Amino acid sequence: MDKLVFRSEVSPVRANKTIGPVRSHLYGFVIARKMKLEGHHVTYIMKCDDSDLKKHRKEDFCDVYKFLCSLGIEADIHPYNAEDVLGCSLFQSERATIYDRYINFLLSSGLAFSDADSGFAVLDIGRFVAKYSPKIEVEDLLLGKFALNVEEVLIAGQRTIPLRRSDGTYLFNFASVVDDGEFVATHIVRGQDKIHVILEQEIIRKSLGFPSLVYIHLPLLCDEVGKRTGGYMEFDDFLRAGIVREAIISYILSSGYGDPDHVFLSLGEFIANFSIADIHKKNTRFCAGRLEDVNRRILRMLSSVQYVQSIRLYACMACPKIVEEIQNQDTQQFLAEFRMSPEKSVELLDRIFFPKEILPDVSLIGNIRQMAEMLKSDVEFNVLCNEFSHLSKDIFSRSLRWVLTRETGGIELRKIFDLLRKRRILERRAKDSLKLIQ
């Protein structure tokens, strides 16, 4: 059985919560899990790239890590269990003593040199070419095998590769390669925006005597005009807009894979049917219309439990006072009958449980007063209908709806009536109505 090690590198920055990077993280995890299903011994390692102390804070990684876990990405080894499993930290900022050993090896080999005063260290590309070869072979499961010409870099004017800053911290390319060697990584999955780092990393890798890796450079999920999403289009922004989590994940995955109109109800379903050959070769432009279509389809497919969870998640961000009401089983059954979007569902619950103090049409006040008096007792809907059978359907519904929600239009009246009755709110609502019209 092959032993494969997938290395995922996550920076503690908010950009990792935008849909572009999210797709790369999801695909990396999917590929690793698929290979495990196929019989390989696979370890998925997630480490924290906080190598630049000016931009990164170790403490910020926790938020990004929890977010990725919420998407279903489950690393076998991560910064919060690495000490127990590996006996070392997976925060690059805490691995300086490890990097020191390797920088000293390069210095002693004559491939690298450092400034005696500042400690700034670089690798000499010319010396590398002289010792090894001007050609580097790269294997990419998506892009195929290709060769990199190191001499072209020299011709362009680049003579060195920075390894260590003058403040003693190590640069990403060096730290990343060292970690790959330490963990015996075999595969790296990342976006095609990282292709430009291959040459420098492979030079460092070969200089340290590490074997080459198998790369999978993925096409990007860009914005509407084809540019990288950068620091906007965050995953949570779509949740706040009423798009359910399952729909966002399905869109992110299918937009760059196979039939882009296919809907995947879960990450597990996508993994089970996944094939690297079906990943698109070109970048994808975000399409709001397609995402909204996926959301409508997913809402009909979710189980009742998943559907209610999506509404609760939206309510936590948009209307926290509703969250407690959603915990009630009667309310959950009420929501499941309508299958509205989280946004509309929460708006409806807000109107039902927290009605505004709005006065009714003057012509309705007499009927409202009579209804409210009757509703002070535990009366059923049919009994109420019979008692007011002399009213037109329009007058009856407008009057009753105002008592229940302070509105005169909306979804099926009987369901709202039954919900308030089950929740034992009907009597209080009737008394409040009488006070308001008086």
C-alpha positions as CSV (number, residue, x, y, z in Angstrom):
1,M,0.0,0.0,0.0
2,D,1.4,3.4,-1.0
3,K,2.1,5.9,1.7
4,L,1.0,9.3,0.5
5,V,1.3,12.6,2.4
6,F,-0.7,15.6,1.3
7,R,0.6,18.9,2.7
8,S,-1.9,21.8,3.0
9,E,-0.5,25.2,3.9
10,V,-2.9,27.8,5.4
11,S,-2.0,31.4,6.3
12,P,-3.8,33.0,9.2
13,V,-5.5,35.6,7.0
14,R,-9.1,36.4,6.1
15,A,-8.4,35.7,2.4
16,N,-8.6,32.0,3.2
17,K,-12.3,32.5,3.9
18,T,-13.0,33.8,0.4
19,I,-14.5,31.4,-2.1
20,G,-11.4,31.3,-4.4
21,P,-9.0,29.9,-1.8
22,V,-11.8,27.8,-0.3
23,R,-12.1,25.9,-3.5
24,S,-8.4,25.0,-3.5
25,H,-8.6,23.8,0.1
26,L,-11.7,21.7,-0.6
27,Y,-10.2,20.1,-3.7
28,G,-7.0,19.3,-1.9
29,F,-8.9,17.5,0.8
30,V,-11.2,15.8,-1.7
31,I,-8.2,14.4,-3.7
32,A,-6.5,13.1,-0.5
33,R,-9.7,11.4,0.7
34,K,-10.5,9.9,-2.7
35,M,-7.0,8.4,-2.9
36,K,-7.6,7.0,0.6
37,L,-10.9,5.4,-0.6
38,E,-8.9,3.8,-3.5
39,G,-6.7,2.0,-1.0
40,H,-3.7,4.2,-0.5
41,H,-2.4,5.0,3.0
42,V,-3.0,8.8,3.0
43,T,-2.1,11.4,5.6
44,Y,-3.5,14.9,5.2
45,I,-1.4,17.5,7.0
46,M,-2.5,21.1,7.5
47,K,0.1,23.5,8.8
48,C,0.1,27.2,9.5
49,D,2.2,29.6,7.3
50,D,2.8,32.4,9.8
51,S,6.4,32.9,8.6
52,D,6.0,36.7,8.1
53,L,5.6,38.2,11.6
54,K,4.7,41.6,10.0
55,K,1.6,40.1,8.3
56,H,0.7,37.1,10.3
57,R,-0.5,36.4,13.8
58,K,-0.5,32.9,15.1
59,E,-3.7,33.6,17.1
60,D,-5.6,34.4,13.9
61,F,-5.2,30.9,12.6
62,C,-7.7,29.4,15.0
63,D,-10.6,31.3,13.3
64,V,-9.5,30.1,9.8
65,Y,-9.0,26.5,11.0
66,K,-12.5,26.3,12.6
67,F,-13.9,27.7,9.4
68,L,-12.3,25.0,7.2
69,C,-13.4,22.4,9.7
70,S,-17.0,23.6,9.3
71,L,-16.7,23.0,5.6
72,G,-15.9,19.3,6.3
73,I,-12.1,19.6,5.8
74,E,-10.7,17.2,8.5
75,A,-6.9,17.2,8.6
76,D,-5.3,14.1,10.1
77,I,-2.5,16.3,11.6
78,H,-2.9,20.0,12.3
79,P,-1.4,22.6,14.5
80,Y,-3.6,21.7,17.4
81,N,-2.6,18.0,17.6
82,A,0.9,18.1,16.0
83,E,2.7,18.2,19.3
84,D,1.1,14.9,20.3
85,V,1.3,13.2,16.9
86,L,4.6,14.5,15.5
87,G,6.3,15.9,18.6
88,C,6.7,19.3,17.0
89,S,4.8,22.5,16.2
90,L,3.1,23.0,12.8
91,F,3.3,26.8,13.2
92,Q,6.2,28.0,11.0
93,S,6.9,30.8,13.4
94,E,7.8,28.1,16.0
95,R,10.0,25.9,13.8
96,A,13.1,28.2,13.6
97,T,15.5,25.7,15.2
98,I,14.5,23.2,12.5
99,Y,15.1,25.7,9.7
100,D,18.4,26.7,11.3
101,R,19.8,23.1,10.7
102,Y,18.9,23.2,7.0
103,I,20.2,26.8,6.4
104,N,23.5,25.7,8.0
105,F,23.7,22.8,5.6
106,L,23.3,25.0,2.6
107,L,25.8,27.5,3.9
108,S,28.4,24.7,4.5
109,S,27.7,23.3,1.0
110,G,28.6,26.6,-0.5
111,L,25.3,27.0,-2.3
112,A,24.1,29.7,0.1
113,F,25.8,32.6,1.9
114,S,24.7,35.0,4.5
115,D,25.5,38.5,5.7
116,A,27.7,38.3,8.8
117,D,26.1,41.3,10.5
118,S,22.3,41.0,9.7
119,G,22.1,37.2,9.1
120,F,20.2,37.7,5.8
121,A,20.8,34.5,3.8
122,V,20.3,33.7,0.1
123,L,20.9,30.8,-2.2
124,D,23.1,31.3,-5.2
125,I,21.3,30.2,-8.4
126,G,24.5,30.2,-10.5
127,R,26.2,27.8,-8.1
128,F,23.1,25.6,-8.1
129,V,23.3,25.4,-12.0
130,A,27.0,24.6,-11.8
131,K,26.5,21.8,-9.3
132,Y,23.3,20.3,-10.6
133,S,21.5,21.1,-13.8
134,P,19.9,24.0,-15.6
135,K,16.8,21.9,-16.1
136,I,14.2,20.9,-13.5
137,E,11.6,18.3,-14.3
138,V,8.1,18.8,-12.7
139,E,5.2,16.4,-12.5
140,D,1.7,17.8,-12.3
141,L,-1.3,15.5,-12.4
142,L,-3.4,18.2,-14.1
143,L,-0.9,20.1,-16.3
144,G,1.3,17.1,-17.1
145,K,5.1,16.8,-16.9
146,F,7.1,19.9,-17.9
147,A,10.6,21.2,-17.5
148,L,11.8,24.5,-16.0
149,N,14.9,26.2,-17.3
150,V,16.9,27.7,-14.4
151,E,19.2,29.6,-16.7
152,E,16.3,31.7,-17.9
153,V,16.1,33.2,-14.4
154,L,19.7,34.1,-14.5
155,I,19.4,35.7,-17.9
156,A,16.4,37.7,-16.5
157,G,18.7,39.1,-13.8
158,Q,17.8,37.1,-10.7
159,R,21.0,35.8,-9.1
160,T,19.8,34.6,-5.7
161,I,16.8,33.2,-3.8
162,P,16.1,34.8,-0.4
163,L,16.0,32.2,2.4
164,R,16.2,34.1,5.7
165,R,15.3,37.7,6.6
166,S,17.6,40.0,8.5
167,D,15.3,39.7,11.5
168,G,16.0,35.9,11.7
169,T,12.7,34.7,10.3
170,Y,12.6,32.4,7.3
171,L,10.8,33.1,4.0
172,F,7.9,31.0,2.8
173,N,9.6,29.2,0.0
174,F,12.4,27.9,2.2
175,A,10.3,27.1,5.2
176,S,7.7,25.3,3.0
177,V,10.3,23.1,1.3
178,V,12.0,22.2,4.6
179,D,8.6,21.2,6.1
180,D,7.8,19.1,3.1
181,G,11.1,17.2,3.6
182,E,10.5,16.8,7.4
183,F,7.0,15.4,6.9
184,V,8.0,13.3,3.9
185,A,5.3,15.0,1.8
186,T,4.5,13.4,-1.5
187,H,1.7,15.7,-2.9
188,I,0.9,19.4,-3.0
189,V,-2.5,20.6,-4.1
190,R,-2.8,24.4,-4.6
191,G,-4.1,27.0,-7.1
192,Q,-2.5,27.9,-10.3
193,D,-1.7,31.3,-8.9
194,K,1.2,29.5,-7.1
195,I,2.8,28.1,-10.2
196,H,5.4,30.9,-10.1
197,V,6.9,29.6,-6.9
198,I,7.7,26.1,-8.3
199,L,11.1,27.0,-9.7
200,E,12.4,28.6,-6.5
201,Q,11.0,25.8,-4.3
202,E,12.4,23.0,-6.6
203,I,15.8,24.7,-6.6
204,I,15.8,24.7,-2.8
205,R,14.4,21.2,-2.6
206,K,17.1,19.7,-4.8
207,S,19.8,21.7,-3.0
208,L,18.6,20.1,0.3
209,G,18.5,16.6,-1.2
210,F,14.8,16.2,-0.9
211,P,12.9,14.2,-3.6
212,S,10.6,16.0,-6.0
213,L,6.9,16.1,-5.2
214,V,3.7,15.4,-7.3
215,Y,1.9,18.7,-7.9
216,I,-1.7,19.4,-8.6
217,H,-2.2,23.1,-9.6
218,L,-5.9,23.8,-9.8
219,P,-7.7,26.4,-11.9
220,L,-9.0,29.4,-9.9
221,L,-12.5,30.5,-9.0
222,C,-12.3,34.2,-10.0
223,D,-14.8,37.1,-9.7
224,E,-17.3,38.1,-12.3
225,V,-14.7,39.7,-14.6
226,G,-12.1,37.0,-14.2
227,K,-9.9,38.5,-11.5
228,R,-8.7,36.8,-8.3
229,T,-11.2,37.2,-5.5
230,G,-8.5,38.6,-3.2
231,G,-9.9,39.8,0.1
232,Y,-13.6,39.9,-0.8
233,M,-16.4,37.4,-1.8
234,E,-16.1,35.8,1.6
235,F,-18.0,32.5,2.2
236,D,-19.8,34.1,5.2
237,D,-21.1,37.0,3.0
238,F,-23.1,34.5,1.0
239,L,-24.5,32.9,4.2
240,R,-25.6,36.4,5.3
241,A,-27.3,36.8,1.9
242,G,-29.4,33.7,2.6
243,I,-27.5,31.1,0.6
244,V,-27.3,27.9,2.5
245,R,-23.9,26.4,3.3
246,E,-24.6,23.2,1.2
247,A,-25.4,25.3,-1.8
248,I,-22.2,27.4,-1.6
249,I,-20.0,24.3,-1.2
250,S,-21.8,22.5,-4.1
251,Y,-21.4,25.6,-6.3
252,I,-17.7,26.0,-5.4
253,L,-17.0,22.4,-6.3
254,S,-19.2,21.9,-9.4
255,S,-18.3,25.2,-11.0
256,G,-14.8,23.8,-11.7
257,Y,-15.6,20.2,-12.2
258,G,-17.5,18.0,-14.7
259,D,-21.0,19.3,-15.4
260,P,-21.1,22.7,-13.7
261,D,-24.9,22.5,-13.4
262,H,-24.6,19.3,-11.3
263,V,-25.6,19.6,-7.6
264,F,-23.8,17.8,-4.9
265,L,-25.7,17.6,-1.6
266,S,-22.7,16.8,0.5
267,L,-18.9,16.8,0.4
268,G,-19.0,13.0,0.9
269,E,-21.1,12.6,-2.3
270,F,-18.6,14.7,-4.2
271,I,-15.7,12.6,-2.9
272,A,-17.4,9.3,-3.8
273,N,-17.8,10.4,-7.4
274,F,-14.6,12.4,-7.8
275,S,-12.0,12.0,-10.6
276,I,-9.0,14.3,-11.1
277,A,-9.6,13.9,-14.9
278,D,-12.9,15.8,-14.6
279,I,-11.4,19.0,-13.0
280,H,-11.7,21.8,-15.5
281,K,-8.4,23.1,-16.9
282,K,-9.5,26.8,-17.2
283,N,-10.3,29.3,-14.5
284,T,-14.0,29.8,-13.6
285,R,-15.8,33.1,-13.3
286,F,-18.2,33.5,-10.5
287,C,-21.9,33.5,-11.6
288,A,-24.4,34.8,-9.0
289,G,-27.4,33.5,-11.1
290,R,-26.0,30.0,-11.1
291,L,-25.3,30.1,-7.4
292,E,-28.9,31.2,-6.7
293,D,-30.2,28.4,-8.9
294,V,-28.1,25.8,-7.0
295,N,-29.5,27.3,-3.7
296,R,-33.1,26.9,-4.8
297,R,-32.4,23.3,-5.8
298,I,-30.5,22.4,-2.7
299,L,-33.3,23.8,-0.5
300,R,-35.7,21.3,-1.9
301,M,-33.2,18.4,-1.4
302,L,-32.0,19.1,2.2
303,S,-33.3,16.9,5.0
304,S,-35.5,18.6,7.5
305,V,-32.7,18.6,10.0
306,Q,-30.2,20.2,7.5
307,Y,-32.8,22.7,6.4
308,V,-33.5,23.9,9.9
309,Q,-29.8,24.0,10.6
310,S,-29.3,26.3,7.7
311,I,-32.0,28.7,9.0
312,R,-30.4,28.6,12.4
313,L,-27.0,29.5,11.0
314,Y,-28.4,32.4,9.0
315,A,-30.4,33.6,12.1
316,C,-27.2,33.6,14.2
317,M,-25.7,36.2,11.8
318,A,-28.8,38.2,10.7
319,C,-31.3,38.1,13.6
320,P,-30.0,36.5,16.8
321,K,-33.2,37.0,18.8
322,I,-34.9,34.4,16.5
323,V,-32.4,31.6,17.3
324,E,-34.1,30.6,20.5
325,E,-37.5,30.3,18.7
326,I,-35.9,28.1,16.0
327,Q,-34.9,25.6,18.8
328,N,-38.6,24.8,19.3
329,Q,-39.8,21.6,17.5
330,D,-43.2,23.1,16.5
331,T,-41.4,26.0,14.9
332,Q,-39.1,23.6,13.0
333,Q,-42.0,21.7,11.7
334,F,-43.7,25.0,10.6
335,L,-40.5,26.0,8.7
336,A,-40.1,22.6,7.0
337,E,-43.6,22.9,5.5
338,F,-42.7,26.0,3.6
339,R,-39.1,25.4,2.5
340,M,-38.4,29.1,2.0
341,S,-34.9,30.5,1.8
342,P,-33.2,31.2,5.2
343,E,-33.6,34.9,4.7
344,K,-37.4,34.7,4.1
345,S,-37.8,32.2,6.8
346,V,-36.1,34.3,9.4
347,E,-38.1,37.4,8.2
348,L,-41.3,35.5,8.7
349,L,-40.4,34.2,12.2
350,D,-39.5,37.8,13.1
351,R,-42.9,39.0,12.1
352,I,-44.6,36.1,13.9
353,F,-42.8,36.2,17.2
354,F,-41.9,39.9,17.3
355,P,-44.7,41.8,15.6
356,K,-44.4,45.5,15.2
357,E,-46.9,47.8,17.0
358,I,-48.8,49.0,13.9
359,L,-52.4,50.1,14.1
360,P,-54.9,48.4,11.8
361,D,-57.2,49.9,9.2
362,V,-60.0,51.7,11.1
363,S,-62.7,49.6,9.3
364,L,-61.3,46.4,10.9
365,I,-61.1,47.5,14.5
366,G,-64.6,46.2,15.4
367,N,-63.9,42.7,14.0
368,I,-60.4,42.7,15.5
369,R,-61.8,43.5,19.0
370,Q,-64.3,40.6,18.8
371,M,-61.7,38.2,17.5
372,A,-59.2,39.1,20.1
373,E,-61.8,38.7,22.9
374,M,-62.6,35.2,21.6
375,L,-58.9,34.3,21.2
376,K,-58.2,34.9,24.8
377,S,-59.6,31.4,25.4
378,D,-58.1,28.3,23.8
379,V,-60.2,28.4,20.6
380,E,-59.5,26.4,17.5
381,F,-59.3,27.8,14.0
382,N,-62.5,26.1,12.7
383,V,-64.5,27.4,15.7
384,L,-63.2,30.9,15.0
385,C,-64.2,30.6,11.3
386,N,-67.7,29.5,12.2
387,E,-68.1,32.3,14.7
388,F,-67.2,34.9,12.0
389,S,-68.8,33.2,9.1
390,H,-70.9,36.4,8.4
391,L,-67.7,38.2,7.3
392,S,-66.3,38.1,3.8
393,K,-63.1,35.9,3.4
394,D,-61.0,39.0,2.8
395,I,-62.2,40.9,5.9
396,F,-61.9,37.8,8.1
397,S,-58.3,37.0,7.0
398,R,-57.1,40.6,7.2
399,S,-58.6,41.0,10.7
400,L,-57.2,37.7,12.0
401,R,-53.8,38.2,10.4
402,W,-53.5,41.6,12.1
403,V,-54.1,40.1,15.5
404,L,-51.5,37.4,14.8
405,T,-48.8,39.3,13.0
406,R,-49.8,43.0,12.8
407,E,-50.0,42.6,9.0
408,T,-52.8,42.1,6.5
409,G,-51.1,39.9,4.0
410,G,-48.7,36.9,3.8
411,I,-48.5,33.2,3.8
412,E,-51.2,30.7,4.8
413,L,-53.0,32.1,7.8
414,R,-54.0,28.8,9.4
415,K,-50.4,27.6,9.7
416,I,-49.5,30.7,11.6
417,F,-52.6,30.4,13.8
418,D,-51.7,26.7,14.6
419,L,-48.1,27.6,15.4
420,L,-49.0,30.4,17.8
421,R,-51.6,28.1,19.4
422,K,-49.1,25.2,19.9
423,R,-46.6,27.7,21.3
424,R,-49.2,29.0,23.7
425,I,-48.7,32.5,22.5
426,L,-52.2,33.0,21.1
427,E,-53.8,34.3,24.3
428,R,-51.0,36.8,24.9
429,R,-51.2,38.0,21.4
430,A,-54.9,38.6,21.7
431,K,-54.5,40.6,24.9
432,D,-51.7,42.7,23.3
433,S,-54.0,43.4,20.3
434,L,-56.7,44.7,22.5
435,K,-54.3,47.0,24.4
436,L,-53.0,48.3,21.1
437,I,-56.3,49.2,19.5
438,Q,-57.6,50.8,22.7
